[in-house]
Amino acid sequence: SKDCIVIAHSGDNPNSACYTLRGKGDVSVSTGTSFTIYGFVDEYCPNADEGHVFISPLYKEGVNKYLPLVCFKNGGLVLKEVRDRCCNKSWEKFNEYLKQTPPGNNGNIGFYYLFPEITPTTIGKGFF
C-alpha cells in the first residue's frame, strides 16, 4: 500500500551501543540470555572465527564506522544454571554469595558452557 511506512532500524545490541559507548576504546557487555561484548572501531578487520562485524548505527565520516561484536550464547544460561545449582534458584542468594567474593575473584576465572559455542568455537560442553 502507498500508505505503508517503512522505517530502517537496528537490533538490540547496536541500539544499546548508541547509548552505552561514549568514547574511543569503550566497550560494552550485554548480559541478557547470551552475553555480548561490542565496541566501535574505524577499521574493518573481519574474522568469522572471532565474531561479527556490523556497520555502525553511529557512523560518521571516518569515525565509528563499524561495530564488531562477539556473542556467547551460554552467558546468561550458565549464570542461571549456577544460580539453580548453588543458590536454590534464588537470585537474592546468588547476589549474597557474589557480594562475599572480592572483585576479580582473587584472580580465578573460568569459562563454563552448557552448549557448544559458535564464536569462539568450542566442542562439547563443560561444567562443574
Buried (B, 14 or more C-beta within 10 A) or exposed (E): EEEEEEEEEBEEBBEBBBEBBEEEEEEBEBEEEBBBBBBBBEEEEEEEEEBBBBEBBEBEEEEBBBBBBBBBBBBBBBBBBBBEEEBEEEEEEBEEEEEEEEEEEEEEEEEBBEEEBBBEEBEEEBEE
